[in-house]
Amino acid sequence: MKNKNRDFITVKAEDGVEKHYTVEALFDMEDQTYALLESDDETVLMRVENENGEQYLVGLNNPEERNSILEAYQIAVEASQTGDLH
């Protein structure tokens, strides 16, 4: 079963439309926390923001930032699978 032991989240877009995602990963990079979310038809990377004790998700609008973070995440995943992560 693919989603066994996974967390689920509902994201409400600015237009009020709700979409359900599986939390594939939460990770820290460059003093920021990111969430990799997956639905039936898309995978989304969002930044986790903290304000007044509340957490919320912010979309990454800059393609260079998104690609850079995804590349670094993929390198870390591959390194951890081969035991090269120090």
N, C-alpha and C positions, 0 to 999 in steps of 0.2 A: 504494500500500500504506500503510495508516494507521499501522502501528507501525514503519515503517522508521526505523532509527537511534534507537530508543528504548531506554531501560533498563527492565529488568524486575526485580521484587522479589516475594518471597514473605513474607507477613505471617502470623505465627502468633499467633492470638488467645489470650487467657487460658485458654480452654477447650480449647486444643490444636489447634483446627481451623486448617488452613493455607488461605490464599487468595492467588492470584496477581494481581498488579497491574502495569500499565504506569506508569512514572513520567512524568507529564505535565509537571510543573514542580517545580523546587526554587527557593525564593526566601526572602529575608530581609526581616523586617518587625519593627520595634520590638525590635531586638537578639535576635530569635529566628529560627531557620530552620524553614521549613515545606515539606512535601512534598505535592503534589497527585497523588493516585494514582487510576487508573481501571481497573476490571475490566469484564467483559461486562455486569454488571448494576448497578454503582454507581460513584460517584466519592466519594473520601474525602480529607479534609484532615487531615494529622497533623503534629505538631510533632516536629522532630528534636532529640533530647537527646544530650548528650555526657557520658560518665561514665567515668573511668579510661581514657581513650584509646579507648573504644568508643562507637559511635553506635547509637542505637535510636530507634524511633518511638513516640510517645505520642498516643493519640486525644484529640480535643478534646471534652470533655463539656459545655462551656458553649456553648449555642447563640448567645448574643450575641457571644462571642469569635470563634466560627467564622464567623458571618455578617459581622462587621466585617472580618475578615481576607480573606474571599472578595470582599467589595465593594471593598476597597482593591486587591486583586490584579486584579480585573476593570478597575478604573479605570486601573491602570498598564499593563495589556495594551492597552486601547483607546488610551491616550495614545501608547504606543510604535508602534502601527500607523499613527497619523495624524501621527507626528513631533512631537507636542506635549510629549513627555517631556524635561524639562531637568534 
